[in-house]
C-alpha cells in the first residue's frame, strides 16, 4: 500500500511542491536555530502561570506526524496521525491513543484505524464519540482537488468506526467544535480560496443530518489553518490564513437558541510577538479561557508561545513562552483537560518544525495549577454599622491572576486584587469576609475572617428646660459646645454655662450615633444691660459657683449684692473687672436675688442655687 502511495506522490509532486516550497521559505529564517522566545511582556506581568513539562516527561508519539487531529474522551487522548516519510506527509488511517497520566509517563498505543486515509481534517469529541470530518485523501496540497466531505464516527465503547452522512461541501484546513454535546460546527477552509468561504455547516449526530448557515462569517473573514475553540455558547476563531496572508484578528460567534444562527463580533487582536500575524497555531478553550499555542508568524519564524484569552473580560491576559518544541500545523491537534487538583493541562501531540526538522514525535504538555490557599486576612474584626473605608489585606496568593472577595450582608466593596476597602451600611450584620484566588483553572481554596458588626446607636434627641439640656438617650452621652467636646460631660442632663450651640453624640460599645439636633442657647444666666454695657451672670441655676462677665471694659463701678427672700444682704462686692468668679458653696439651696446698681442704674433678678 505504501508503494502505491509513493508512486501517486511522485505523480502529484508538482501540485505538492508549491506547498512544500512555501513551508521551506517560511522556515528558512530560523531552521536550525534556537527556539524563538516571545519577548513581549505579559499584559499582566504577574499572570505568567503556565509551566511546560520538560521534554520526555510525557511519551513520544509512535511515529513522526504532521497535520494531526486530536480529541479527548474521558481519560484518553485520540490522535488521527498522518504519515511523515521522506520529508513528505500523506494521508493515513492511523489513530493512536494515550491514557492520560497527568504527571507524565505511560505510552501511546495504536487505536482502531479509520475507514479511509485522511490528512488535514478535523476530529471532534461530541456526546462521547469521535467525529473525523473532511480532510484530504492523499496529501495536503494547495490544489485541494482531493478534499473530501466524509464523516467518520467512532464509538470508543465498541471500538467501531461508522461512516455517517457526508458534509454538504468538501473541506480541508478547517476547524470544528461541538456545542452542548449535540451540534458540531464546521468553520473555515478549504486550503485554497478560503477568504470568501463564509458559510458554516452544522451536523446533528442524533439525527445524522447537516444544515448550512449561509454567509455567517463577516465579509472577507473566511480563513484556513486557524485556531478555534468553544466555551458555553461562544465560538472563538483566531489568526489563520486569508488570501495567502496570515492574520492576527479574532472573532467571537454567539450561538443562537436553536443553533441555526451565529452572531459574530470582533475581539481584541492576538498580542503576538512584535505584532506579527499568526497561522497554523493550535487552539483550545476550557474554563472560560482560550489558549493559542505555537504556530507560524508572518515573519516566517515559528513560535514557542502560548497566548491566553479570557471570555468574561474579552481580553488577552498574557503570553507563556518556552514551549519545548516550537512549530506549527497543529491547528486541529491541541486539546485540554482539567486534571486532579483542578489543574488545567494543554496537550500538544506532534508539531511541524520546519523543513530541516519536518514532522515530529513530540508530545508537549503545559500545566496551569490552581491558586494556592490564601494566607491570613488582616483588618478590623470589630466594626460599627455605618463605618466606612475599612481596608482588608491578604498576602499575594501564588498562581492567582485575580481575587474573589465575599463580604457580610450589608457590607459593600469591590476588588479583584489582594486588598479591599469595605463600607458597612446601616443594615450590615456580623458575618465572614472571605477571599480566594482565581486563574485559568478556576478558584482555589478560601481564607476567612470573622467580622462582628455592632449596632449604631440611634440618633439622640435633646431638649432644653431653662438652663438644662436633656438627652433621650439614657447612656453613652457626650455633650459638645460649639463643635468642641465638653470633657467629662457624659450624663443624660447638662447644665449650660454659656450661650452658643450645643449637641450630643451617643457612643455605645465603641460605636457612635449621628449628631443630635443642635440647640442654640441665647439667655444663659442673668443679663443686665445699661448704656450698651452687658453684664452676664451665669450659670443660673448654679451648684455654687457663678461667673460675672462684662461685655466690655466698664465705665463706672457697679455694686453687686445677693439677698435672700427676706431682703437680707448675704453677699456684696464691686464689679471692677470684665470677668469675676464668686464662690457661693456656703449658701443653702434655694431662691435668692441678685442686685446690680450704680448711681444711675438699679436692677434685681432671681438666682437659683441647687
Steps between C-alpha positions, in 0.01 A plus 500: 500500500782742587665431162180601319480814707858592422436454126198726524706752689754511221222566246360774721836652591443813295178580681660441836827678432342845532386423852829344600692790352289743697574307819871518421487872430312562822746293704826599333549798730520287814565136405774357718494795738404507868136537601364849441380649826202732521669805648174695520427566869180338631200731508488429873853434615393292800285270287778280359375179657529231235791258517604263221611157612858423387554292189445126548280546809219365283548220245594573139250416227545165329613669176565848365193680374364828365147643470381276784146530635427428867212465744450383858232261622511416867860446603630421152651719227433380146721622216435442131862484385590569136828350381828688470751316282792631299420865576150442363161473669215291378158378608462210737239293684724494807349585836708488816387555857644585839344437838571825681742497789498860616855478635650336193611152411290232335506425130316550174335199343332437168127550493238385251577623149262729314311367199702708251829689476473864597720800573422858615146427609343576840430262787244599761370330813123533531263309728764240582597424138763616253416665169766533231375740235639580153872504431708413197504145370868495404716805577424845639576720198399837361292355220240364736378257233499207738306671780217285634165546669500170688395464863625210710358431848691297759342339805771433763273248674467272198826603331317537167523778237182573307455710188235767552316749279751704295551874534324719242846611374857370492739650752862497618692739728176579686409493868218331687348529850221321685229702676292350780594146401237530227626715211835505316589821315747488210659837423761618254700337224560389238874527443449722194258794462399497866451878523146496363399170660261655746252215542497297820384139494346328799447131566256345746630155605166398650326525161804458274403813308680809371393862472656818364517851646553704185742794503540476876858624530559876452579602144854411397569313825511146367828330595693176523753346740375714790454449874150414620326427829158510666390602850134475594320653197795698368725385216835675466719506189843661496765561235547263208545568129279716280580556131853367553561749779513404864274675756498601864137613534252320723124446474246374754188324372202481736276204428125563493243296688423259214863463382417626150618856561840631604565869566862604448680786678863607498727436797841652574773384264752247625793656693759334279874552499580836337142517373559220248204317349464133592373186327512122541481536881305266722197614695302365795240654734435391857371652828425836338841540333633445149858391440685562171807277482811543282442553124686687231545878497463708186876566529563131432608422855336218690368577844557340839237719669150441635258794520206498740163670438230546766140483374343686793717810466558479124872548555828321431666436834856397430746301292678189626832427328740206481292228342764224479441445128409800287307451180170512317234305309331401827177694444285192562741319733488691829267375775453574870358348816458580869712254694516403867532799731312710245815556296441577133736319265544579130607202287684553168578182306738551207622816333652602168842644577592629156661328202818422693300321769177401330226315679579387853412253773493771766233510769510828693281563805432836669355512852314777682462425874222640717575794731641394837315540831506865611679621809335680793271794425593804707278795591245612761286219637272719718323769298192716525201540276560803283880471524672559168837460329615196698785328314576128505809333360618149418855406391539440127359160405733283294364422152211746532423739215207658685327485838138441603386665824171437680367728775244484783145597411461876483870563435621624161834507323644391166850372425676237290835556675641384832348794692149639528345810657164433666209724596263363764145618441244580767346157445831308507510191721776279634648239269817391323729669251647239264748512215626246250724514198392441142682412180441308177443178696233643727484599866733387774418447867378796704617682811243638744490774764209529747359854527287626789278787389367700795181702486519873450320680787187694406546872446426674833238772538583784739273758663557811714318573826614833641880457507499118495552297183346150502573201270250223438793253505548360848865396453798575281448876473776745424412869493658749258515879500578700183639181337734439794474203733396588858743288702329279756147604403354154437177505699150501360459866612735792463468849648610759247756757611516731204307604197565311178428174312472168686456142375539141617657183353430159650776236499424141606749213472731711288235600246380859477165637396445781258503851651184594684296804417678827584357737761615861500498658848475881513396586859728307730522656845378855581560792266509859618515767230593867565629752245601214261689327781384142544571325829437125487476288815509123446418224545152531628401267660841432656651241730700762686732681260388795289687702239463872430592604148491855364478545125752781506711704739254652740487877516388524865507257790190290576389373839414127497277364780332168580198501728264241633123506458475720808727764346798433725831569327703177512783598266628831364789600267593749233521410133827647384623239245369350182507148646449400862408176677309476828486191723153443653561146623412606855154608392213268561297378207217731420389818330695824532511840333787675324510878512730706277506878537699820463409866526260484203418130467318250721366151409409180683474143358439154649785251562447131572753287690438124478 
